[in-house]
Amino acid sequence: MNREDLIDRVLREGERQADEVEIFYVRGQGVSARIKKGVLGTAEESETWNMAIRTVRDGRIGFSSTGDPDRWRECLDAALASGTIAAPQQWGGFPKSAAIEGTAYSADPNLIVEIEDAAGMVRDLLEGAAEHPVEVIGGAADLARSYLGIANTGGLFYGMERTVAAVSLEAIREQSTGYEFDASPFPADISARATGEMAASLAARSHGGRDIETGRYDIVLSPIAAASILGQILLPALSGRNVKAGRSFLADKIGEQIFDERLSVYDDPSAPGLGSATWDAEGVPTNRLIFVQQGVLDRFAYDLKTGYRYGERSTGSAVRPGGGEPGIGVHNLFIDGPRAGDVGEERAVWIHDVVGAHTANPFSGDFSVEISNPFWMEGGEQTEPIRTAMFAGNAFEMLRDIGGLGKDDRRVGRLTLPSIRLCDQQIIGT
Amino acid sequence: MAEARYYDIRCTKGEITLIDIDNGLIESAGTSYFDRTVVRVLGPEGWGILTRDHVDIDSTREIVALVEEAARLAAVTGDRVDLADAPRSLLPVPPLTEDPRDIDLEEKTRMLAEIEGAARIPEVVNTRARYTEGIDSVRFLDSSGNEYSYEAVRSGFSVLAIASRNGMMQMGSERDHTTTGFNLRGKQDLGRKAGEVAVSLLGAKLAKGGSMRAVLDPELAGVFTHEAVGHASEGDLVREGASVLAGRIGEQIGCEGLVIVDDPSLHEFGFIPVDAEGVAVRRTEIIRDGVLSSYLHNRETLAAVGDGVPGHARAEHGAPPIVRMSNTFVENGDAAYDEIVAECRDGILLIGSRGGQVDPGRGIFQFNAEYGYLIRGGETTDMVRDVSLSGEILSTLHDITLLGNDLKMSPGYCGKGGQTVPVSDGAPHILLENATVGGRGA
C-alpha cells in the first residue's frame, strides 16, 4: 500500500469508530558529517517515517503514533483506546480545508541531501577555525529535507516541505572553549567558514581571562544568551495552556505594561525561518501574532484543544516537536524594538552564552547560571576576557527596564533577537 | 564494494506509554510504537552510520544492502578509528516485581491521579503528573559473530505542584523511575511532598550569592558528581581534547577517601545488561581515594586513550552509541548528617535538584538546587529558594571536607550529543568548602 492510500485507509477505518480522525505524518531524510578532533570523523545518514493519529469521540481526544506503517491498525486501536480515558471537553471540530494565503519560506528546492555536500561544509568550518591558534574538538554539518502532511476526516489535506542546513564547531585553547552554530532552511544563508572562524575566535580571545568581583554591573546579553534564558522562561509563559492552568507568571496581565516600552514580541510564521509555515500542526492557518507590543502584553498562544476548552480561538500556534502529539509553541518568534546607539558603547560585561539555563524557574522567572565567554566591553569592542562568573536574575524583572537593543539581530533556533543591554545586574565572581 | 573492517546492527523496537494529568483533568493517556535500527560500518578510516525505521534484521539481503550503503558513507571520513578488544557477556535483566503490561491503562491513570491529587493542598494552584513507561526490545549483532537480545522495562512518574500567594509562584516537584517493575503503587506521599515544598517556598528568601560552605543532600551531591566528574571522565571527550581530566590518570584530584564510581550493572535506573556495542558492563572506579584512576570508555576510545574500562557505550532509540554514564555515585564516608551540619557552622544546606550542565573542556560546571536552608552556628535556619552552584572540576573535589554515611541513588535523565538516556546519580550528604553560590538576594 503506498503512503497516500494508507492515510486514506486509516481515516476511513477510524471514522467508523470515532466522530473525527486526524493524521499527521512526517517523512524525512538527513545527512550529518561530524568532526572528531579536527577531522571528519563520522558520516551519518538517516531516514525517518512517523504517523501520528488523533481520534475524537464525544469530546474525548485519543492519540497514538507509530514509526512502523505495518502497525497502523494497532496504532489506530491505541488512539481509540486512549480516547476512552481522556477527560471529555468542549470540541468544535478539526479545521476544514481553507484557502491558504501566502507561501511558507521553509524549504530550499536547491538543497541536496548528500554526504559529500555536508563534507564540503565541514572543510569550510575547519578552514575558518584554522585562522586562530586553537584545537578543534568537535562540530558538525547537517543537511535535511522532510515532508510534513496533515489530513482529517473533514476533508483537509495539506502538505509542505522543510529543509535545514546547519553547522556547528567547538574549539579549545588550553582551558578556554568557544562554540558557534548556525542553521537555516536555506544553505546560502549560512557560512560554515564564518561559523568556524567565530568559534575559534571565541576560544582564542577568551584565553587568559581575569577574575571579576561579586557585585552589580551593567551587562549585555548576546542573542544566544538572551535566547537561552528567554526560551526557558518567556516562551512557556505565553502558552495559553499554561495561562489557563495557572502556571504562567503573565496569566492576569493582559493590557499591562509588563516590559520596557522598547520591547515587542511577535510570532511571524510568514518570515523565512526554521518554523516558517502557512498552517500549523493541526492544519489551522497561521497568522502574525503580536504577544507584546511596546511592552504591553496583548495576547497568548492557543491550539485547538486549549482554545475549545476555554472558549478561546486557536491562534494557529500548534507545533509537533518530533512529529508526536501537538502542543502550543511558536513558529518564528521575534524580540524586537527600536535600536538607538550602541549597546556596548559604555562599559559593561558582555555575556556570549550561559551554562544551565534549563535549571531556571519558569514560573517565577528566577535563574542563576554560569556564564560562557564573558568579556569586558567598552566603546563597542570586547576588550578583555573575564575568567568565570555566575549571573543571577529574574527574566520578567530584567525586561521591565532595559538599557537598549543591539543592531545585531540573529536567528537562534525559532527565535530571532538582538543583543540586549541590562543595567544593574547581579554577577557573582570568585 | 567499499571496504568494511567491522559492522554492527542494533535494532530497538517497542512501546512508550504516557499519561498526562493536569489540574485533575486527564489530558492524554496512550501508547505509541517505534522500531528503529542503526547500522554502523567501520571503513578504512572512520564510521559510516545509517538510521532506518522498520528494518527486518533477519533478512540477510536487507542487511547486506544497508552495510554496503553505510560503507559508502564511511568512505568520506578521515579519522582513523581502531577498536579495542573487550570482554563480552549479557547480564540477566532484573526480574520485574510487577509487569506494567499486566495493569490496564485505566488503572494506571487512576493511580497517577491519586498522586496528582495528593499534591493539591491549600495555596497550590496547579498540579500536574506524568507517567512514563517504556518497553524496549533490543537486538544486536556484529560482524565478529556476537549477537544478543534483551528486553528493558522502565516505569515511573513525575509530579509538579505550583503554589501561589500575592502574585508570587513557586514550585515543588518529585519523581520516581525504576527499571525493576511497575512503579505507581503507594506513591501519594511524593505528590503531597511536592505540594508542601511549593507552599513552603512561598515564604522562602532569595539566597545571597558568594563563596561559602555548603552541605549538599544525596540527590544534589549525586548531580554534582555527575556534572563535576562524570562527564569529564567520558573517553570520547578525553580523546577529543574536550576534557580537563585528559592526561591526569594517577593524579590526586580530590580529597583522601573519595571514591567515585560508575556502575551500569547496578539495578538502578541507569542499568544496562550489556552496552550498546555488545560489551560486558562492570563497576568502574573513576576516582579511588582521591586519585583519578579510570576513564569511561567504549571500544574506540579505549583503543585511542587507554587507562579505563570499556562497556560504557549507550544509545537512545535510533541513535549511534556514544560514551555515557549509567549509575554514578560517591561511596559512603563515615560522617553522620548532624555532624556535617554542625561542622558547616555557617553556610547553606542545599536540597534536591533541578539539573545541571558542564563545559568539560573549560572545566566549569553549574547545577541548581530545588531549595535550601541557611546554616547558622551549626543549625539549619531560614529556607531559601532559587540557588545554583558553580564550580571548577580541578579544584572542587579537593574542597569536599566531609563525606556522609547515607548514600542514596536518584533516577533521572541525562542529555549529551542530542541523545537522552536514563541514568541514576547518588551520594551521601557531603560538606563542600568554597562553594560559589549564585543567588541574587541582598
Contacts between the chains, C-beta under 8 A, distances in Angstrom:
chain1	res1	chain2	res2	distance
A	33	B	76	7.1
A	36	B	46	7.4
A	36	B	79	4.9
A	36	B	239	8.0
A	36	B	240	6.1
A	37	B	79	6.8
A	37	B	239	6.9
A	37	B	240	4.9
A	37	B	241	6.4
A	39	B	77	7.9
A	39	B	78	4.6
A	39	B	79	4.8
A	40	B	46	7.4
A	40	B	76	6.5
A	40	B	77	5.3
A	40	B	78	5.2
A	40	B	79	6.7
A	41	B	46	5.0
A	41	B	47	7.2
A	41	B	77	6.0
A	41	B	78	7.8
A	41	B	79	3.7
A	41	B	81	7.5
A	42	B	46	5.7
A	42	B	47	4.5
A	42	B	48	7.8
A	42	B	49	6.3
A	42	B	77	6.4
A	42	B	79	7.7
A	42	B	320	7.5
A	43	B	46	7.4
A	43	B	47	7.2
A	43	B	48	5.1
A	43	B	49	7.1
A	43	B	73	4.0
A	43	B	74	6.3
A	43	B	76	5.0
A	43	B	77	5.5
A	44	B	48	7.7
A	44	B	49	4.4
A	44	B	50	7.5
A	44	B	51	7.2
A	44	B	73	7.0
A	44	B	320	7.0
A	45	B	49	7.5
A	45	B	50	5.5
A	45	B	51	7.4
A	45	B	69	7.6
A	45	B	70	7.9
A	45	B	73	5.7
A	46	B	50	7.1
A	46	B	51	3.7
A	46	B	52	7.5
A	46	B	318	7.7
A	47	B	51	7.1
A	47	B	52	5.5
A	47	B	53	7.0
A	48	B	51	7.6
A	48	B	53	6.2
A	49	B	53	5.1
A	49	B	54	7.7
A	50	B	53	7.8
A	61	B	28	7.2
A	62	B	30	6.4
A	63	B	28	5.6
A	63	B	30	5.1
A	63	B	32	7.9
A	64	B	30	5.3
A	64	B	31	6.2
A	64	B	32	5.3
A	64	B	33	7.6
A	65	B	32	4.3
A	65	B	33	7.3
A	66	B	32	6.6
A	66	B	33	4.2
A	66	B	34	7.4
A	67	B	33	6.8
A	67	B	34	4.7
A	67	B	35	5.5
A	67	B	36	6.6
A	67	B	53	4.6
A	67	B	54	6.7
A	68	B	13	7.7
A	68	B	33	6.1
A	68	B	34	7.6
A	68	B	35	4.4
A	68	B	53	6.6
A	68	B	54	4.6
A	69	B	54	7.2
A	70	B	54	7.2
A	71	B	33	5.3
A	71	B	35	7.9
A	74	B	33	6.7
A	75	B	32	7.5
A	75	B	33	6.2
A	78	B	30	5.8
A	78	B	31	4.8
A	78	B	32	7.2
A	78	B	33	7.7
A	79	B	30	6.7
A	81	B	30	7.1
A	81	B	31	7.9
A	81	B	105	6.8
A	82	B	28	6.7
A	82	B	29	5.5
A	82	B	30	2.9
A	82	B	31	7.3
A	82	B	105	7.4
A	85	B	26	6.0
A	85	B	29	4.4
A	85	B	30	7.8
A	85	B	105	5.9
A	85	B	106	5.9
A	85	B	109	5.5
A	86	B	26	5.3
A	86	B	27	7.1
A	86	B	28	5.9
A	86	B	29	6.2
A	87	B	25	4.4
A	87	B	26	4.5
A	87	B	27	7.4
A	89	B	25	7.8
A	115	B	73	5.6
A	115	B	76	5.6
A	116	B	76	6.6
A	119	B	76	4.9
A	135	B	241	5.3
A	137	B	240	4.6
A	137	B	241	5.1
A	137	B	242	4.3
A	137	B	361	6.5
A	138	B	240	5.9
A	138	B	242	6.6
A	170	B	242	7.2
A	170	B	361	7.6
A	172	B	241	6.2
A	172	B	242	6.6
A	172	B	361	4.8
A	175	B	244	6.3
A	175	B	361	7.1
A	175	B	362	5.6
A	175	B	363	5.8
A	176	B	362	6.7
A	177	B	242	7.8
A	177	B	359	5.8
A	177	B	361	4.3
A	177	B	362	4.7
A	214	B	209	6.3
A	214	B	210	5.7
A	241	B	22	7.9
A	245	B	22	5.8
A	245	B	23	5.5
A	245	B	126	5.2
A	245	B	128	7.6
A	246	B	23	7.4
A	246	B	125	4.1
A	246	B	126	4.3
A	246	B	162	6.7
A	246	B	164	7.0
A	247	B	126	5.0
A	247	B	128	8.0
A	247	B	162	5.8
A	247	B	169	7.9
A	249	B	169	6.3
A	324	B	32	7.3
A	325	B	28	6.4
A	355	B	357	4.9
A	355	B	358	7.5
A	355	B	359	5.9
A	355	B	364	6.8
A	355	B	365	7.5
A	355	B	366	4.8
A	355	B	390	7.8
A	356	B	355	7.5
A	356	B	356	6.3
A	356	B	357	4.4
A	356	B	366	3.7
A	356	B	367	7.0
A	356	B	368	6.5
A	356	B	388	6.5
A	358	B	355	5.8
A	358	B	357	7.2
A	359	B	354	4.4
A	359	B	355	4.9
A	359	B	356	6.7
A	359	B	357	7.6
A	359	B	366	7.3
A	359	B	367	7.0
A	359	B	368	3.4
A	359	B	388	6.4
A	361	B	170	7.8
A	361	B	171	6.7
A	361	B	354	7.7
A	361	B	385	8.0
A	361	B	386	5.8
A	363	B	162	5.7
A	363	B	169	4.2
A	363	B	170	7.1
A	363	B	171	5.5
A	364	B	168	6.9
A	364	B	169	5.4
A	364	B	170	6.4
A	364	B	386	7.2
A	366	B	206	7.6
A	366	B	385	7.4
A	366	B	386	4.1
A	366	B	440	7.6
A	367	B	386	7.5
A	367	B	388	8.0
A	368	B	209	7.4
A	368	B	368	7.3
A	368	B	386	6.5
A	368	B	387	7.2
A	368	B	388	3.8
A	368	B	438	3.4
A	368	B	439	6.4
A	368	B	440	6.9
A	369	B	366	6.2
A	369	B	388	6.8
A	369	B	438	7.3
A	370	B	357	7.8
A	370	B	359	7.9
A	370	B	364	5.9
A	370	B	365	7.4
A	370	B	366	3.9
A	370	B	388	7.8
A	370	B	390	4.5
A	370	B	438	7.7
A	372	B	359	6.7
A	372	B	362	7.7
A	388	B	364	5.7
A	388	B	390	7.4
A	388	B	392	7.3
A	390	B	209	6.8
A	390	B	366	7.4
A	390	B	388	6.7
A	390	B	390	5.3
A	390	B	436	6.5
A	390	B	438	3.6
A	391	B	438	7.6
A	392	B	209	5.8
A	392	B	386	7.9
A	392	B	388	7.3
A	392	B	438	4.8
A	392	B	439	5.9
A	392	B	440	3.9
A	393	B	440	6.0
A	394	B	440	7.4
A	426	B	209	6.4
A	426	B	440	4.4
A	428	B	209	3.8
A	428	B	210	6.4
A	428	B	436	6.4
A	428	B	437	7.3
A	428	B	438	5.1
A	428	B	439	7.7
A	430	B	211	7.0
A	430	B	436	6.4
